[in-house]
Amino acid sequence: MGTQRAVAQRVDRSLLFDLYGPLLTERQRQVWSLYWHEDWSLGEISEAVGVSRAAVHDTLERAWQLLQWYETRLGMASEHQRRVAALERLAAALGRAPADWPGRTEAWQAWEQLAREEGLEGGGYNV
């Protein structure tokens, strides 16, 4: 798997876990976090949790299926990505606005509030 694809996969999985992780069982959350967030191997997790490597693998697969199932039904990640894309387009348009435009500061403040709500703090956009 290419590096870009691996990074995109990790980002996608992290977003779904952030949104729907609380709906998983405690064991699924624990195994998922150790594997995807702490970068533990299946063997390390199996020793720490006291189950076989196959059980760890099955837990990860089941958790991933559930996260995808929740996204299919609820669509929160797709909606988040849609709003982020709209905010990026808005930031680009605001960046092209004349510096002496009277509403520029107010528009950027509104953008910053929406960006914070979407978790985009520190996005490198300047008023």
N, C-alpha and C positions, 0 to 999 in steps of 0.2 A: 504494500500500500504506500502511495506517495506521501511525502511529508505534509503537503497542503491538505490532502484528503484526510490524513490522520488528525490533523489539527481541527479541521472542520467537523469531523466525527466527534471529537472530544468536546468541542463547543456545543454541538447539537445535543449531545447526551447531558452535558452540564446544565444547559438551559431547561431541558425536560425534567431533570432531577430537581433543579431549583423550584420549578413550578409544581411538580406533582410528587416529589419525594415524600412529603408528609403523608401521602396516601399509601405508601408502601409499608410493609411490616418493619418492625425494628431490626430484625435480622437482615432483611433485604437492604435497608438503609446503611447498616453497618458494613456489610460486605461491599456494597456499591462504593461507599466512601473510601474504604481501604484500597479498593482496586483502582478506581478512577481518580480519586483526589490525592491519596497518599502514595499511589503507584506501587502498591504491594503486588507480589506475584500470587498466583493461585495457591502455590505451596505455602507461602508465608501466611496467607489468610486461613488456609485449612488448618495449619498448626495453631494459630491464635484462636480460632473459633471452635476447634475441636471436631471438624467434619472432614470428609474426604475432598480432594481436589475436584472430583466430579460433582460433588454437592455444591461447592463454591461456584463452579461453572454453571450449573443448573440454576442456582440462585441469581446469578448475574443475568442469565438469559431470561429468566422469568420476570425479573425486575424490569429489564429493557422492554419486554413485550407489554408489560403493564403500563410503563411510561408512554409507549407509543399508543396503546389503547386509549389512555386518558386524553392524549393529544388529539386523536382522531375524533373523539366525542366532544371535547371541550374547546379545542383549538386555541388555547391561550398562547402557545409559543408562536403560532402563525400570526395571531393578532399582534403580539409584541413586535415581531419582525416587521410587520406592515407599518406599525407606528414609528419604529426606529427609522425605517426608510423614508417616511414622510418628514420626520424631524431632520434627517440629513439633507433632504431637498430644501426644506425651509431654511436651514443654516446656510446652505450655499446661496440661496436667494438673498438672505439678509446680508451675507458677506459682500454681495454685489451692490447693495443699496448705497446711495450716496452718503458720505459721512455727515453731511449737514441735514439729512432728512430728520424732521422733528420727531417722528415716531420711532426712530431707530433704537434708542435705548429701551423704550417701553416694549418694543417687539422682541428684543433680545432677552429682556427680563421674562417675558411670557415663555419664550423658547426655553430658557434655563429652567423654569419651573416644570414645564412638560418633560424636559430631558431628565431632570432629577427623578421625576415620577417613573420614568422608564429605566432608571439606573445608568444614565449616560453621563454622570458627573465626570469632569476632567476630560471631556472629549476633544479638547484642543481648539475649541471655537472661541473667538474673541469678539467682544462687543465693539 
